[in-house]
Amino acid sequence: MVDHSQSSEQETFISVDIEADGPVPGDYSMISFGACVVGSDDPRDEFYVEISHMTDNFVPEALAVSGFDRAYLRNCEQPDIAANNIVSWLDLMQVDHGGRLVMVGFNVPFDWSFVNYYLHHFVGRNPLGISALDIKALYMGKSGCNWASTSMSRLPRHLRPATDLTHNALQDARDQAIIFQNILSSN
């Protein structure tokens, strides 16, 4: 049997957070995208964009979480340009850091679905691949807790950043990177 636990392939973890104005991509819009390389303090290893809505559909409560309104979003980056800029940044991170890019996030299935849709729809490819690492699931596996205990409010204080999540996609990506690193280094 082959032991894959000590793979020599380098991985670069990219913490990603998005804000959206509804529950599913295509019918609703990703309105901001923030990302950072986990463990890096270099400002070039961060990316943020606010994105104009691509549909007229929105859930008022979802939009309110982000603090944006439709009038503001009309003047933000067009979705096709934003997606191309995201891919360009991800390609640069792969060159700069090497290895496979691995998207990590807190409740990553939601964020990954929007990122994957936008990048494939507008660019034709997703440098982050077809999977992502969910911080909530990682914590559940490492701690042995139940799923309900993986919510942000129930995580032990020593794993969380000093501030609460803000719903600014870049700041939340930074904070999620801290949580991810804290979980990996905890016993």
Summary of the structure (lengths in Angstrom):
residues: 187
radius of gyration: 16.6
end to end distance: 27.9
largest distance: 58.6
contacts: 578
relative contact order: 0.19
helix: 45%
strand: 19%
